Amino acid sequence: MAIRNIRLEGDEILKKVSKPVDEINEKILTLIEDMFETMYAQNGVGLAAVQVGVLKRVIVIDLGEEDGERYVLINPKIIKTKGSQEVEEGCLSFPNKFAKVIRPKEVVVEALNEKGEKITIKGKDMLAQAIMHEVDHLEGEVFIDKIIEGTLEVITPNNNKD
Ligand code: NI
């Protein structure tokens, strides 16, 4: 396992559409392990492969104590969304920016897991938010383009030192 470099705001790859995974081979399994390690190292709760520079439709999510599950979603497809929620959001590719966005309250997604099994996940609240955020990445979309006007907060490191 290895920590990979996270692609940051301004990197053109973040705007590209990721390609479906056609075979879950060693390379994909290593990618998944590395994505988890990279995400945990940054205290993130979700990561899409494009964020480590790989244009494949692979997502990992772990909300930690929120629900204690570790999700791997390969070639995910949103089947249904329901309701909406206004939520605070950030992204490991925009490490100093936070803002409010509107996300569905509930989502149903179909995908393959790392064993190639077809899975269906019903996510609510924070899980629904995370799934939508990461699936957006696979389409080259980032949260900063859909924030509620006036809610952007930019955190400057060391701004409390003056
Ligand atoms: Ni993100």
Residues whose N, C-alpha, C, O or C-beta is under 5 A from the ligand:
A	BS01	NI	G90 C91 L92
